[in-house]
Amino acid sequence: QVQLVESGGGSVQAGGSLRLSCAASGRSFSTYDISWYRQAPGKEREFVASISWSGSTYYVDSVKGRFTISRDNAKNTVCLQMNSLKPEDTAIYYCMNHQGAWGQGTQVTVSS
């Protein structure tokens, strides 16, 4: 059973930065596609960014140019670098692999 653990959330002011990490168990990490999702209070969970096993990346339009997803297969980790944060980025951020395994989430709060 694959386990995913997010970390790096916190509270920042608008314009600040945070770096989220998603650490995965298992020996097949290099074959995983990993996605980041977020869920704001009262809203549905939405896709944020993804990185395929080959390194292809995709972003929702609202974060393009501000967020960068990357992976380090040696550390079984995918990171989401978030710059120029906005209050509307406030949410719980989750990572998920292509098999549907989810982490427990990490809270990101951006104040204006």
C-alpha positions, -999 to 999 in steps of 0.1 A, spaced: 0 0 0 15 33 -11 16 60 15 18 97 7 27 123 33 25 161 26 44 187 45 55 223 42 22 241 47 18 272 68 6 308 70 21 335 49 12 370 37 1 377 1 32 377 -21 50 352 0 63 317 -9 59 282 4 74 249 -7 52 218 -2 66 183 -3 49 150 -10 69 120 3 59 86 -10 67 51 2 74 22 -21 101 12 -45 82 22 -77 81 59 -70 99 67 -103 70 52 -122 43 73 -104 25 102 -119 19 126 -89 -7 154 -88 -14 182 -63 -50 191 -55 -64 217 -32 -97 222 -14 -108 255 0 -135 258 26 -169 252 11 -155 244 -23 -148 212 -42 -113 198 -45 -96 211 -76 -66 201 -96 -35 223 -92 -5 207 -109 9 173 -119 41 157 -129 43 125 -149 69 97 -143 88 111 -173 88 147 -160 60 162 -180 42 189 -160 7 204 -161 -8 233 -142 -42 248 -137 -43 283 -154 -47 301 -121 -12 290 -108 8 291 -141 39 312 -137 36 312 -99 38 275 -90 64 249 -100 62 212 -96 93 190 -95 103 155 -85 134 139 -69 132 102 -75 162 95 -53 143 110 -24 108 97 -34 96 132 -32 76 156 -53 77 193 -44 54 222 -52 71 256 -51 45 283 -46 55 319 -52 35 351 -53 9 335 -32 -26 351 -31 -54 348 -5 -74 327 -30 -46 301 -28 -57 294 8 -67 257 10 -57 223 22 -33 209 -4 -32 172 -11 -10 150 -33 -22 119 -51 -5 93 -72 -19 78 -104 -33 48 -85 -56 70 -65 -36 71 -32 -40 103 -13 -21 120 15 -36 135 45 -32 171 33 -13 202 45 -29 236 52 -19 267 33 -32 300 46 -25 333 27 -35 365 44 -40 398 26 
